[in-house]
């Protein structure tokens, strides 16, 4: 764990000062750019863009959704979803964005 922490710290240190470990705004942009074709990605969007793809608000509400589960899901090819080859950072950002759509207490956990 210690080694991971040091590695993360060195990655974060080369990023712009305003970039936190996870960036919800960046995640929102990624979602709008890459995911909105199939998913309803906005907090107040009514109805999914595509019937088979669950809206991000629905994904956020699912008990099984965690930062770890999103990380695994987005790191592995999952047809019919295209393999985006998102970077670890993009995955962290888009996961943070999805979790930010979760309502009420427990937000982001
Ligand atoms: C080409 C259409 C398409 C695009 C683009 C797409 N998805 Fe999906 N996504 C789907 C479909 C269809 C499912 C349902 C798959 C299933 O249930 O097996 C899904 C499921 C998911 C799930 C899992 C929900 C669950 O049940 O656990 C997540 C998380 C997800 N998508 C995130 C994303 C993110 C993040 C992006 C953008 C980087 C994205 N998707 C782009 C079609 C798409």
Boltz pocket constraint, residues with backbone or C-beta under 6 A from the ligand:
constraints:
  - pocket:
      binder: B
      contacts: [[A, 30], [A, 31], [A, 34], [A, 35], [A, 36], [A, 37], [A, 38], [A, 39], [A, 52], [A, 53], [A, 54], [A, 59], [A, 70], [A, 73], [A, 74], [A, 78], [A, 79], [A, 80], [A, 81], [A, 82], [A, 84], [A, 94]]
      max_distance: 6.0
